[in-house]
Amino acid sequence: MQFGRTYEEFEVGAVYKHWPGKTVTEYDDHLFCLLTMNHHPLHMDTNYAEKTTDFGKNVVVGNYIYSLLLGMSVPDVSGKAIANLEIESLKHVAPTFHGDTIYGETTVLDKTPSKSKSDRGIVYVETKGYKQDGTLVCVFRRKVMVPTETYIKERGGEQPGRPELLDISKRKTEK
């Protein structure tokens, strides 16, 4: 399975459909809210959401949806990244509710070689998230610094630092 791409592997116009999707549960939403100290009752209080909002039910916190989509894109986009440089825009287009399944896809908008280091480049992408019925819920654009093939080779290949399995049956014990 591929985990990210080198600069050379990105093509402007390419679309990566991230798989699998993720069904958002009430637990996911509440845990994210608690971890990030977002205590807005729209996300945490069913009674409040039912009685006082236009939605009539809890709305999943938008930053969880963004984070989910960002994570979904890692194997296709930033798995080899040196750095995420910028989130240029983030738009929450439609609400997501408990039980919705989120899918994502990323389009490569542009790529430029680094001006200061020849072993990397900047890839500009747009990620869209949508629900099981095709409703667009979130769109964001970001710039990612990715390595060239030369960078990968100079640093030990695809998985530098990964330890080899030791065969303890071949070890000699010292006394």
Solvent accessible surface area in square Angstrom, and as a share of the most:
residue,aa,sasa,rsa
1,M,212,0.95
2,Q,83,0.37
3,F,115,0.48
4,G,0,0.00
5,R,38,0.14
6,T,5,0.03
7,Y,27,0.10
8,E,83,0.37
9,E,77,0.35
10,F,2,0.01
11,E,121,0.54
12,V,87,0.50
13,G,50,0.48
14,A,29,0.22
15,V,74,0.42
16,Y,24,0.09
17,K,145,0.61
18,H,6,0.03
19,W,203,0.71
20,P,90,0.56
21,G,20,0.19
22,K,69,0.29
23,T,64,0.37
24,V,0,0.00
25,T,61,0.35
26,E,84,0.38
27,Y,152,0.58
28,D,26,0.13
29,D,0,0.00
30,H,41,0.19
31,L,70,0.35
32,F,40,0.17
33,C,0,0.00
34,L,97,0.48
35,L,131,0.65
36,T,72,0.42
37,M,150,0.67
38,N,46,0.23
39,H,110,0.49
40,H,91,0.41
41,P,49,0.31
42,L,34,0.17
43,H,18,0.08
44,M,53,0.24
45,D,59,0.31
46,T,63,0.37
47,N,84,0.43
48,Y,75,0.28
49,A,0,0.00
50,E,99,0.45
51,K,152,0.64
52,T,89,0.52
53,T,32,0.19
54,D,147,0.76
55,F,91,0.38
56,G,34,0.33
57,K,99,0.42
58,N,9,0.04
59,V,14,0.08
60,V,3,0.02
61,V,8,0.05
62,G,21,0.20
63,N,80,0.41
64,Y,27,0.10
65,I,5,0.02
66,Y,34,0.13
67,S,45,0.29
68,L,28,0.14
69,L,0,0.00
70,L,44,0.22
71,G,41,0.39
72,M,27,0.12
73,S,0,0.00
74,V,43,0.25
75,P,35,0.22
76,D,33,0.17
77,V,0,0.00
78,S,13,0.09
79,G,20,0.19
80,K,35,0.15
81,A,32,0.25
82,I,58,0.29
83,A,38,0.30
84,N,81,0.42
85,L,86,0.43
86,E,74,0.33
87,I,72,0.37
88,E,80,0.36
89,S,37,0.24
90,L,66,0.33
91,K,125,0.53
92,H,93,0.41
93,V,81,0.46
94,A,29,0.22
95,P,45,0.28
96,T,4,0.02
97,F,32,0.13
98,H,54,0.24
99,G,50,0.48
100,D,14,0.07
101,T,23,0.13
102,I,0,0.00
103,Y,58,0.22
104,G,1,0.01
105,E,38,0.17
106,T,0,0.00
107,T,37,0.22
108,V,1,0.01
109,L,52,0.26
110,D,65,0.34
111,K,52,0.22
112,T,67,0.39
113,P,93,0.59
114,S,23,0.15
115,K,208,0.88
116,S,100,0.65
117,K,105,0.44
118,S,114,0.73
119,D,24,0.12
120,R,32,0.12
121,G,0,0.00
122,I,34,0.17
123,V,0,0.00
124,Y,39,0.15
125,V,0,0.00
126,E,24,0.11
127,T,0,0.00
128,K,76,0.32
129,G,0,0.00
130,Y,58,0.22
131,K,22,0.09
132,Q,102,0.45
133,D,103,0.53
134,G,50,0.48
135,T,51,0.29
136,L,62,0.31
137,V,2,0.01
138,C,0,0.00
139,V,18,0.10
140,F,0,0.00
141,R,82,0.30
142,R,0,0.00
143,K,64,0.27
144,V,0,0.00
145,M,36,0.16
146,V,0,0.00
147,P,0,0.00
148,T,13,0.07
149,E,75,0.34
150,T,73,0.42
151,Y,38,0.15
152,I,25,0.13
153,K,151,0.64
154,E,119,0.53
155,R,111,0.40
156,G,60,0.58
157,G,25,0.24
158,E,113,0.50
159,Q,111,0.49
160,P,79,0.50
161,G,82,0.78
162,R,162,0.59
163,P,113,0.71
164,E,149,0.67
165,L,177,0.88
166,L,117,0.58
167,D,74,0.39
168,I,128,0.65
169,S,96,0.62
170,K,161,0.68
171,R,151,0.55
172,K,185,0.78
173,T,119,0.69
174,E,170,0.76
175,K,234,0.99
